[in-house]
Amino acid sequence: MSDPTRPPPDYDLAIIGGGVNGCGIARDAAGRGLRVLLCERADLASGTSSASTKLIHGGLRYLEFYEFRLVREALMEREVLWGIAPHIIWPLRFVLPHHKKIRPAWLLRLGLFLYDHIGGRKKLPATRTLPLRTNPAGAILKPEFVLGFEYSDCWVEDSRLVVLNARDAADRGATIATRTACVSADRDGENWRIVLRCELTGEQREITARGLVNAAGPWVADVASEVIRANTPAKVRLVQGSHIVVPKLYDHDSCYIFQNADGRIFFLIPYERDFTLIGTTDQDFHGDPGGIHISADEIAYLCRSTSAYLRTPVTPEMVVWSYSGVRPLYDDGSTAAQEATRDYVLKLDSPAGAAPLLSVFGGKITTYRRLAETALADLLPHLPKPMGKPAGWTGRENLPGGDFPSEGFADLLAASATRYPFLPQPTLHRLLRAYGTRIGELLGQATSLDQLGRDFGAGLTEAELRYLIRFEWARTAEDVVWRRSKLGLRLSAAEIILIDEAIRHIIEEGPVDP
Ligand SMILES: Cc1cc2nc3c(=O)[nH]c(=O)nc-3n(C[C@H](O)[C@H](O)[C@H](O)COP(=O)(O)OP(=O)(O)OC[C@H]3O[C@@H](n4cnc5c(N)ncnc54)[C@H](O)[C@@H]3O)c2cc1C
């Protein structure tokens, strides 16, 4: 029973961490009718959630570790997420060449049969066998690869998924405080007293909330011990993964899944129209996840492993960009990093009469929505009864800009080309992939390119910058060119400095929040 003489807390739920899990929980909670605050000490998705392989996938190889629950849940999420965000999520075909030394073809077929059938696949095309000598997918492969399989999963723009969850949460009343660190959280009876620090000004403020979620990803244990000053309810295993980007290696739209003799798998994925993404590595990490970067050994490993499959080798000199992230895995005691479970574990600490705390361990981008549902199922009995939407609503309502049919991108593109004939095709395509039907808010009534203001290069205009600052919490050029978009691949260092200056000017002009 709550104490009627005390004022109600400022929020029903406070969330630490603006990655996919924190923002997914914020969206679901706001839609259910809870008063939510989320704090992120840097930019949204600046942690692990912008450094993934960007696959919405069941994880074919997890079948080998008997992770049937995880694989089934993840497979089922593919079409759900594609349905709510068809601008940033789309189907991808995976070419899996059979490697005689790794496993027999019948075992692969069996695994793919399971993969096709345990996850409620309705729209994604089924697995098929590929004769690699005649199929175009075989053209870049060494001649010894004669048989392959092709199956379906999906691609996701990971950092945009995070921002769109935050945007939707805010549209439903949540407060999203970026550049805001949680520096302490203490129980005060049935509420939390939480101190937040603005990372731009150093200013601190205190808020109160009934429930608290620790969704700090790789920092979950640090936040538990240094901010909440509680025992970590579970162990987290930090596993580094890095990717390299090279100029486009082939012309078709499928991606490749390869496996090394040591069992580690990696992908070659068509990336940003002119590039190929290669990753990932998998190695235990010790240290500050904030300072992570790719090592020369990882670059060499990815080049060597790729070259073992391709007719033309990939070399370190070809790398135009790389990124690294740390998987915050639940430590299940596995020996090898690549064997540690990718499933999520939620720990609820809710002593009688005391404010509840939920800590998030592990998880995948793919399962963030289900993780959020489980988090709320755990927390709701300890929070004021909300009057909003029922459980499951996040799988039925579109993310911002995603309100068009999941197979309707080509129609949207054609209609938008008629509506905005002045936009070069690559720019229109990029804007629609990023903002979907919200493109109208960005372009306004413009009928010519000059009406979109200054052009910063690669199709980035002042109108887009203003939109990103106003609706997507962008505050630096890095937010814009590496997380809201990947225009950093096409812009020079000098152009990026000019974008930073322009952002500062726009922010100084006045209030920017919608
Ligand atoms: C190399 C790699 C490849 C992957 N590939 C895939 C894939 O293809 N598909 C898939 O489904 N999953 C993939 N994953 C897994 C997925 O990326 C992660 O599980 C997921 O992004 C974790 O999100 P999170 O919200 O828990 O953590 P994060 O995204 O790291 O978010 C935590 C946030 O908490 C903030 N924070 C920390 N301390 C504080 C504080 N005191 N106050 C305020 N904020 C704080 C941080 O700044 C950070 O932004 C991959 C992971 C890696 C590393």
The ligand as a MOL file (V3000), in Angstrom:
LIG
                    3D

  0  0  0     0  0            999 V3000
M  V30 BEGIN CTAB
M  V30 COUNTS 53 58 0 0 0
M  V30 BEGIN ATOM
M  V30 1 C 29.4990 -7.1650 -32.6540 0
M  V30 2 C 28.0560 -7.3540 -32.2960 0
M  V30 3 C 27.1740 -7.8420 -33.2450 0
M  V30 4 C 25.8320 -8.0160 -32.9210 0
M  V30 5 N 24.9840 -8.4030 -33.8980 0
M  V30 6 C 23.6690 -8.5520 -33.6240 0
M  V30 7 C 22.7670 -8.8760 -34.6640 0
M  V30 8 O 23.1340 -8.9760 -35.8400 0
M  V30 9 N 21.4670 -9.0450 -34.3370 0
M  V30 10 C 21.0180 -8.9130 -33.0670 0
M  V30 11 O 19.8370 -9.1300 -32.8420 0
M  V30 12 N 21.8590 -8.5440 -32.0420 0
M  V30 13 C 23.1610 -8.3550 -32.3060 0
M  V30 14 N 24.0290 -7.9620 -31.3190 0
M  V30 15 C 23.5210 -7.7990 -29.9440 0
M  V30 16 C 22.9170 -6.4050 -29.7110 0
M  V30 17 O 23.6160 -5.4130 -30.4170 0
M  V30 18 C 22.9200 -6.0760 -28.2220 0
M  V30 19 O 22.4100 -7.1370 -27.4770 0
M  V30 20 C 22.0830 -4.8390 -27.9020 0
M  V30 21 O 22.4310 -3.7680 -28.7520 0
M  V30 22 C 22.2620 -4.4320 -26.4510 0
M  V30 23 O 21.4990 -3.2780 -26.2290 0
M  V30 24 P 21.4090 -2.6000 -24.8000 0
M  V30 25 O 20.3210 -1.5880 -24.8800 0
M  V30 26 O 21.2920 -3.6440 -23.7580 0
M  V30 27 O 22.8530 -1.9300 -24.5800 0
M  V30 28 P 23.4810 -0.6020 -25.2010 0
M  V30 29 O 23.0740 -0.3680 -26.5970 0
M  V30 30 O 24.9480 -0.6340 -24.9540 0
M  V30 31 O 22.8270 0.5630 -24.3340 0
M  V30 32 C 23.2070 0.8330 -23.0090 0
M  V30 33 C 23.2660 2.3450 -22.8480 0
M  V30 34 O 23.3840 2.6710 -21.4530 0
M  V30 35 C 24.0370 3.9190 -21.3760 0
M  V30 36 N 24.4990 4.1250 -19.9990 0
M  V30 37 C 25.4460 3.4270 -19.3410 0
M  V30 38 N 25.5840 3.9190 -18.0870 0
M  V30 39 C 24.6960 4.9490 -17.9510 0
M  V30 40 C 24.3570 5.8490 -16.9000 0
M  V30 41 N 24.9760 5.7990 -15.7000 0
M  V30 42 N 23.4010 6.7810 -17.1120 0
M  V30 43 C 22.7710 6.8570 -18.3240 0
M  V30 44 N 23.0640 6.0220 -19.3440 0
M  V30 45 C 23.9970 5.0830 -19.1700 0
M  V30 46 C 25.1560 3.7700 -22.4010 0
M  V30 47 O 25.6600 5.0270 -22.8110 0
M  V30 48 C 24.4700 2.9830 -23.5170 0
M  V30 49 O 24.0250 3.8280 -24.5810 0
M  V30 50 C 25.3760 -7.7390 -31.6090 0
M  V30 51 C 26.2690 -7.2320 -30.6620 0
M  V30 52 C 27.5860 -7.0170 -31.0060 0
M  V30 53 C 28.5360 -6.4250 -30.0140 0
M  V30 END ATOM
M  V30 BEGIN BOND
M  V30 1 1 1 2
M  V30 2 1 2 3
M  V30 3 2 2 52
M  V30 4 2 3 4
M  V30 5 1 4 5
M  V30 6 1 4 50
M  V30 7 2 5 6
M  V30 8 1 6 7
M  V30 9 1 6 13
M  V30 10 2 7 8
M  V30 11 1 7 9
M  V30 12 1 9 10
M  V30 13 2 10 11
M  V30 14 1 10 12
M  V30 15 2 12 13
M  V30 16 1 13 14
M  V30 17 1 14 15
M  V30 18 1 14 50
M  V30 19 1 15 16
M  V30 20 1 16 17
M  V30 21 1 16 18
M  V30 22 1 18 19
M  V30 23 1 18 20
M  V30 24 1 20 21
M  V30 25 1 20 22
M  V30 26 1 22 23
M  V30 27 1 23 24
M  V30 28 2 24 25
M  V30 29 1 24 26
M  V30 30 1 24 27
M  V30 31 1 27 28
M  V30 32 2 28 29
M  V30 33 1 28 30
M  V30 34 1 28 31
M  V30 35 1 31 32
M  V30 36 1 32 33
M  V30 37 1 33 34
M  V30 38 1 33 48
M  V30 39 1 34 35
M  V30 40 1 35 36
M  V30 41 1 35 46
M  V30 42 1 36 37
M  V30 43 1 36 45
M  V30 44 2 37 38
M  V30 45 1 38 39
M  V30 46 1 39 40
M  V30 47 2 39 45
M  V30 48 1 40 41
M  V30 49 2 40 42
M  V30 50 1 42 43
M  V30 51 2 43 44
M  V30 52 1 44 45
M  V30 53 1 46 47
M  V30 54 1 46 48
M  V30 55 1 48 49
M  V30 56 2 50 51
M  V30 57 1 51 52
M  V30 58 1 52 53
M  V30 END BOND
M  V30 END CTAB
M  END
